């Protein structure tokens, strides 16, 4: 338990440093965007490549992945049933809210959590792959149809190969599956670049929290509240139930529940901006789940460790 608390403290201190930077404006108004782009296009792909290249393929494709995906599908389905089926909200806003409930921040927060708390950086890699290859294309297809009346299958199908994170992950996975030895002259620069990903992710996240105002009057508070509750409570419970049914226990069950407790991904806001629907729902859900995720993970650690 002490190691878990140390991991949370490390993450919290770095995030707090980013928050101070954001409040003071030390790096200028575009600091978060610049850091986020550096991480997204350069550092995170390098980190994921090195993690996956050294990973055990059997660990990547395991019941942990099935439990994580199953939990995401369960909470997203519940959200759609309530928001679309009962409240009759538009399809676009419903889709964004469903993503808020089940699409975890496996990159910016998941990698630090896997590194400092789980002690297993590769644990989050299968979730990243599954979300970008399965969940994101499905959501984009729905959003395409809702916004234009038709689906741009070219954009949906090419979305994974246009994402540097999925490209870095796929390349690392190929190395792990084939057993190819990557020369040190290639691997070591990638390790150095990847080493900067986690701290800059946390700093950028801290900057994003500075000055955020949540649940303002006139916004879709019900949608945000439901998505937040499903993300912070429903998804970890679903992951625990599915993982238990699949025979997971001990550390493996702890890993899958902690990953399910991760906050909503920043990608959800990107999708909302792209289709001009549910932006406030995405923003508030991301902020609330991010603030609530660490306490939830602390409870998970207390119960399962």
C-alpha positions in Angstrom: 0.0 0.0 0.0 2.9 2.4 0.7 4.2 1.9 -2.8 0.8 2.8 -4.2 0.6 6.0 -2.1 4.1 6.9 -3.3 3.0 6.4 -6.9 0.0 8.7 -6.4 2.2 11.3 -4.7 4.7 11.3 -7.5 1.9 11.9 -10.1 0.2 14.5 -7.9 3.3 16.6 -7.4 4.2 16.7 -11.1 0.5 17.6 -12.0 0.6 20.3 -9.3 3.7 21.7 -10.9 1.9 21.9 -14.2 -1.0 23.6 -12.6 1.3 26.3 -11.1 2.9 26.8 -14.5 -0.6 27.2 -16.0 -1.8 29.6 -13.4 1.3 31.8 -13.6 1.4 31.7 -17.4 5.2 31.0 -17.3 5.2 29.2 -20.6 2.7 31.4 -22.4 -0.9 30.8 -23.4 -0.2 28.0 -25.8 2.0 25.9 -23.4 -0.5 23.0 -23.1 -1.1 22.7 -26.8 2.7 22.8 -27.5 3.5 20.2 -24.9 0.5 18.0 -25.9 1.6 18.0 -29.5 5.2 17.2 -28.6 4.1 14.3 -26.5 1.5 13.1 -29.1 3.7 13.2 -32.2 7.2 12.4 -30.8 7.6 11.3 -27.2 4.6 9.0 -26.6 5.1 7.0 -29.9 8.8 6.5 -29.0 7.8 5.4 -25.5 5.2 3.0 -26.6 7.5 1.5 -29.3 10.2 0.7 -26.7 7.6 -0.6 -24.2 5.9 -2.9 -26.6 9.1 -4.0 -28.3 10.3 -5.5 -25.0 6.9 -6.8 -24.0 5.6 -10.4 -23.7 3.1 -10.9 -26.5 1.2 -13.4 -24.3 0.7 -10.6 -21.7 -0.6 -8.2 -24.4 -3.4 -10.5 -25.6 -4.9 -11.8 -22.4 -8.1 -11.8 -20.3 -7.0 -8.3 -19.0 -7.8 -6.9 -22.5 -11.1 -8.7 -22.7 -12.2 -7.4 -19.3 -11.1 -3.8 -20.1 -13.0 -3.8 -23.4 -16.0 -5.5 -21.9 -16.3 -2.9 -19.1 -16.1 0.0 -21.7 -18.9 -1.6 -23.7 -21.1 -2.1 -20.7 -20.9 1.5 -19.4 -21.2 3.0 -22.9 -24.3 0.9 -23.6 -25.9 2.0 -20.3 -25.2 5.6 -21.0 -26.8 5.4 -24.5 -29.8 3.6 -23.1 -30.4 6.4 -20.6 -29.4 9.5 -22.6 -30.8 8.5 -26.0 -33.5 6.0 -25.0 -34.9 7.9 -22.0 -33.8 11.6 -22.2 -34.0 11.7 -26.0 -30.8 13.7 -26.4 -29.3 14.1 -29.9 -27.2 11.3 -31.3 -24.0 13.4 -31.3 -24.2 14.5 -27.7 -25.2 10.9 -26.7 -22.1 9.5 -28.5 -19.8 12.0 -26.9 -21.2 11.2 -23.4 -20.9 7.5 -24.0 -17.2 8.0 -24.9 -16.9 10.0 -21.8 -18.2 7.1 -19.8 -16.0 4.4 -21.3 -13.0 5.8 -23.3 -10.2 5.9 -20.8 -7.1 8.2 -20.9 -4.7 5.3 -21.4 -2.1 7.7 -22.8 -1.6 10.9 -20.8 -2.7 9.4 -17.4 -2.6 5.7 -18.1 1.1 5.5 -18.9 2.1 7.3 -15.7 -0.3 5.2 -13.6 1.0 2.0 -15.2 4.6 3.2 -14.7 4.5 4.5 -11.1 1.5 2.6 -9.5 1.2 -0.7 -11.4 4.9 -1.1 -12.0 4.1 -2.4 -15.5 4.2 0.2 -18.2 3.2 -2.3 -20.9 -0.1 -3.0 -19.1 -1.8 -0.1 -20.7 -0.6 -0.7 -24.3 -3.3 -3.2 -25.3 -6.0 -0.8 -24.1 -4.5 2.0 -26.3 -4.5 -0.3 -29.3 -8.0 -1.6 -28.7 -9.4 1.9 -28.2 -7.8 3.4 -31.3 -8.5 0.3 -33.5 -12.0 -0.5 -32.3 -13.8 2.1 -30.1 -12.6 5.2 -31.9 -13.6 4.0 -35.4 -17.0 2.9 -34.2 -17.6 6.3 -32.6 -16.4 8.2 -35.6 -18.7 6.3 -37.8 -21.7 7.3 -35.6 -20.6 10.9 -35.4 -20.1 11.0 -39.2 -23.6 9.8 -39.8 -25.1 12.1 -37.2 -23.4 15.2 -38.5 -23.6 14.7 -42.3 -26.2 12.0 -42.8 -23.5 9.7 -44.3 -20.4 8.0 -43.1 -16.9 8.9 -44.4 -15.5 5.3 -44.3 -12.2 6.6 -45.7 -11.7 8.8 -42.6 -12.9 6.1 -40.2 -10.7 3.4 -41.6 -7.6 5.5 -42.0 -7.9 7.1 -38.6 -5.7 4.5 -36.9 -2.9 4.8 -39.5 -2.9 8.6 -39.2 -2.3 8.4 -35.5 1.4 8.4 -34.5 0.7 6.7 -31.2 -1.0 3.8 -32.9 1.9 3.7 -35.5 4.5 3.6 -32.7 2.5 0.9 -30.8 2.0 -1.2 -33.9 5.7 -1.0 -34.8 6.7 -2.1 -31.3 4.1 -4.9 -31.3 5.5 -6.1 -34.6 9.0 -6.3 -33.1 7.7 -8.2 -30.1 5.8 -10.7 -32.2 8.6 -11.3 -34.7 11.5 -11.3 -32.2 13.5 -8.9 -34.3 16.5 -7.3 -32.5 16.5 -3.6 -32.9 20.0 -2.1 -33.0 21.1 0.0 -30.0 21.8 2.9 -32.3 18.0 3.0 -33.0 16.7 1.8 -29.7 18.6 4.1 -27.4 17.5 7.4 -29.0 13.9 6.2 -28.8 14.4 5.4 -25.1 15.7 8.9 -24.4 12.8 10.5 -26.3 10.3 8.2 -24.6 11.7 9.0 -21.2 10.4 12.6 -21.5 6.8 11.5 -22.4 5.4 10.7 -18.9 6.6 13.8 -17.0 5.5 16.1 -19.9 2.1 14.4 -20.1 1.6 15.2 -16.4 2.8 18.7 -16.7 0.5 19.4 -19.7 -2.4 17.9 -17.7 -1.7 20.1 -14.8 -1.7 23.2 -17.1 -5.1 22.1 -18.5 -6.7 22.2 -15.0 -5.7 25.8 -14.4 -8.7 28.1 -14.6 -11.3 25.4 -15.5 -14.9 26.1 -14.6 -17.2 23.1 -14.4 -20.9 22.5 -14.7 -21.9 26.0 -15.7 -25.5 26.9 -15.9 -27.2 26.1 -19.2 -25.0 23.1 -19.9 -26.1 19.5 -20.2 -25.4 18.7 -16.5 -27.3 15.5 -16.5 -25.3 14.0 -19.3 -22.0 15.1 -17.6 -23.1 13.7 -14.2 -24.2 10.4 -15.7 -21.0 10.0 -17.8 -18.8 10.9 -14.8 -20.6 8.5 -12.4 -20.4 5.6 -15.0 -16.7 6.3 -15.6 -15.6 6.6 -12.0 -17.8 4.0 -10.4 -19.6 1.9 -13.1 -16.6 1.0 -15.2 -14.3 -0.2 -12.3 -17.2 -2.3 -11.0 -17.9 -3.7 -14.5 -14.2 -4.5 -14.9 -14.1 -6.2 -11.5 -17.2 -8.3 -12.3 -16.0 -9.3 -15.8 -12.4 -9.9 -14.7 -13.6 -12.1 -11.9 -15.9 -14.0 -14.3 -12.9 -14.5 -16.6 -10.8 -16.0 -13.8 -8.6 -13.0 -13.0 -7.4 -12.5 -9.4 -4.6 -11.0 -7.4 -2.4 -8.5 -9.3 -4.1 -9.1 -12.7 -7.5 -8.2 -11.3 -6.0 -5.2 -9.6 -4.5 -4.0 -12.9 -7.7 -4.3 -14.9 -9.8 -2.4 -12.3 -7.2 0.3 -11.9 -7.1 0.8 -15.7 -10.9 0.9 -15.8 -10.7 3.7 -13.2 -8.6 5.9 -15.4 -10.3 9.2 -16.3 -11.9 10.1 -19.7 -9.4 10.6 -22.5 -8.6 14.0 -24.0 -9.4 12.4 -27.4 -13.1 12.7 -26.6 -12.9 16.5 -26.6 -11.0 16.3 -29.9 -13.8 14.3 -31.4 -16.4 16.7 -30.0 -14.6 19.7 -31.5 -14.2 18.0 -34.8 -18.0 17.3 -35.1 -19.1 20.4 -33.2 -21.3 18.5 -30.8 -21.1 17.8 -27.0 -18.0 20.0 -26.5 -19.1 21.1 -23.0 -20.1 17.5 -22.1 -16.7 16.3 -23.1 -14.7 19.1 -21.4 -16.6 18.8 -18.1 -16.5 15.0 -18.0 -12.8 14.9 -18.7 -12.1 17.4 -15.9 -14.4 15.8 -13.3 -13.2 12.2 -14.0 -9.6 13.4 -13.9 -10.1 15.0 -10.6 -11.9 12.0 -9.2 -9.8 9.2 -10.7 -7.0 9.3 -8.1 -9.3 8.9 -5.1 -11.1 6.1 -6.9 -7.9 4.3 -7.6 -6.8 4.8 -4.0 -10.0 3.0 -2.9 -9.4 0.2 -5.5 -5.8 -0.2 -4.1 -7.2 -0.4 -0.6 -9.7 -3.1 -1.5 -7.7 -5.2 -3.9 -4.1 -4.9 -2.8 
